[in-house]
Amino acid sequence: MRLFSPAFGNGEYIPIKYTCDGENISPPLLFLDPPSEAESFALLVDDPDAPGGLFTHWIVYDIPAEFEGLPEDLPPAPELEYGIKQGVNDFGRIGYGGPCPPPGRPHRYFFVVFALSVPTLGLPAGADRQEFLRALEGKVIDQDELVGLYGR
């Protein structure tokens, strides 16, 4: 399985459009060659370089297995069409919060997609990172990551 974005490549800079300095919308993502036994997908975006330690920018789960990715500008709603749910990021909001690092060296943003053995995680919308990670335990069939960079 591979995670790909038409907006930026692995190890490349995330376009300003997808950051707090631009439109702050989520980038388009594609899930390539997922395992045939996948029942759903989940996504986590973290910045390990944040001044206060690991910072979560986006949590999405219960993405149906027939989806081939996520479109650009996913609405910041707890529940979306097709049963897709979003969690709370470390900005304290539901949905995507783009890169917004302090001035200095660029930060790394890890986009991680998980192919899951279950159709839903059984979590309500608005889960936090800890709840999300607990719900993933024992359900991950495959995963891949895409690392984007952004600095100011």
C-alpha positions, 0 to 999 in steps of 0.5 A, a space after each residue: 500500500 502507498 500513500 500519495 498526494 498529487 500536491 506534494 511528493 514524499 520529502 517535499 515542501 507542502 504547498 502554502 495553500 495547505 498551511 495556516 499561511 494559505 487557505 489551510 485546507 486539507 491536501 488531496 490524498 490517494 491510497 494506492 494498492 491497498 490490501 484486498 482484505 481492507 475493510 476501511 481506512 484511517 488517517 493520522 497527521 502528526 508533526 514530531 518537530 513541534 516545540 511542545 512535542 508531537 502535535 496532531 494535525 488531523 485524524 480521519 477514520 471510518 473511511 470506506 474501503 472502496 475509497 481511493 483516497 480523500 479529496 482536497 478541502 475535506 470539510 471540518 465536520 465531525 461526520 461526513 458523507 459515507 460515515 467518515 468521521 474526524 477527530 479533534 486535532 491539537 488546535 482543539 478543532 475537528 478536522 484538518 489543521 495545516 502546518 503552522 510552525 514557528 519561525 526556524 527550521 522546517 518541520 516534518 509532517 507525517 501523513 500516515 494511512 492505515 488499512 484496517 480489518 474492520 469497517 468502523 473503529 467503533 469510535 464516535 466522531 470527535 475522538 482524540 489521538 489517544 482514543 484513536 490509537 487505542 481503537 487501531 490496536 490489532 486492526 491494522 493490516 497495512 500502513 504507509 506514510 507520506 512526509 511533507 515539509 513546511 517552514 517559515 
